Amino acid sequence: MPKTIKGIAGKKPPESAADHSDIDDWFGQIMPSVQPIVVGFDETIRAAIPGLQYAVKRHRAYYGLPGLGWIIEIAPYHRSVNIVFYGGADFSPPPPLGDTDRTRYVKVTSVEERDRPDVRDWINQAARTPGWT
């Protein structure tokens, strides 16, 4: 059985919002050059995973599920967006980048990259994989 992430050094998990409105508000704070990537990720995640919980903390959006914890983070920058999978090391195949035992991510710089089949597959795998609790 895969291990759950009990904590990430120096980070306190975000608190879940009542609904998606915090993320809707957050879209207006994102650099216009990456907004289409972020909004598309949000739409894809919400369509693929029912029953999500949402949060925004430190200019990043978090998506979680009861019992699995926070499973996906969207981290926008000026020219790229990282989509972080907290249980990504357990995926088959795992996303290529990572900095902890279980967290993996992919850096996306265009809408075309965002819509790659492997990225969609990782989003679907995240719905079944324990994340950051």
N, C-alpha and C positions, 0 to 999 in steps of 0.2 A: 504494500500500500504506500503511495507517495506521501512524503512528509508535508505537513502544512507549514507555511512560513509563520512563525510565532511572533516575529518582529524583525524590523530592519533597523540596524544600528543607527541611533540618532533620529529616528523618525517615529512619530506617533501616527497611527492610522487616522484617516479623515473620518469625520462624523457624517453619517448618512443624512441626506436632505429628504424632505417630505415628498419631493417630486423632482421632475427633470428641469424645473424652472431655473435653478442655479446654473446649470450647464447652458441653458438658453441665454442667460445673461452673460455668461463667460464668453460666449462666441463673439460678442462685441469688443472684447479686450484683446483678441488675437490679431496678430499681424495679418493684413489683408492678403498678403501673398500666400499664406498657408491656410486661410479660412476654408477654401473648398475641400482641402484634404481633411481637415478636422471635422467639418460638418458631415462629409461623406463617411468618415469612420464612425461617427456617432450614429448616423442612420443605419449603417451596416450592423453595428453592434446591437442596437435596439431591435432590429428586425430578426437577428439570428438568435438572440437570447431573451426569452421571456422572463418576467419577474425580477428585473434588475433593480438594484439600489444605486443611487447616484450621489456623488459628492464632488466639490471643487475645493482644492487646497493648494496654496502656493502656485497659482496659475496653471494648474493641471486638473484634468477631469479624471474621476475614478468611477469604475463600474464594478459592482459586486453582486454576489448572490448569497442569500441566507444559507448557512452551512458550509459555504466554500470561502467566504471572505471576499476581499477585493481581488478581482481576477485580471482586470485590465486597467491600465493608466494611459492617458493620452497626454504627451508632453510636447507642446508646440514651441518652436524656436523661430528665428527670423526667416530661415530658408528651408527648414525641414521640420518633420514631425516624427517623434519616436512613439511607437505604440509598444507598450511594455506589457508583457504577460508574466504575472507573478508566479505561475506554475510552469512556465515555458520550457524548462529543462526536461519536463516529463512528456513533452509533445513528441510526435513522430512525424516528420523530423522536427527538431527544435528550431526556433528562430536563431539566426546566426550570431547575434551579439548578446553579451550578458556580462554582468559584473558581480553576481552573487551565485550561491550554489544552485538556486532554482529559478531565479529571474532571468528572462531572456527578452530581447526586443529587436525591432527592426526599424531602421531609419528610412523614411519615405520623403521624397522631394517633389513628387508630382502626383496628379490624380491617377495617371496610368499605373504608377507603382502601387498606389493605394488599392487599386482594383485587381491586383494579381491574385490568382487562385490560391497560392500558398498563404497569403495574408488572410483571406477569407477562411481557409481551413484552420489556421491558428485561432481565429476568433471562435470558431465552432468548438475546437478542442478546449478552449478556455472555459466554456460553459460546463465542462465535465471534470475540471481539474482544480483541486484545492489551491487557493492563493494565499494572500496575506491576511491573517486573522489577528 
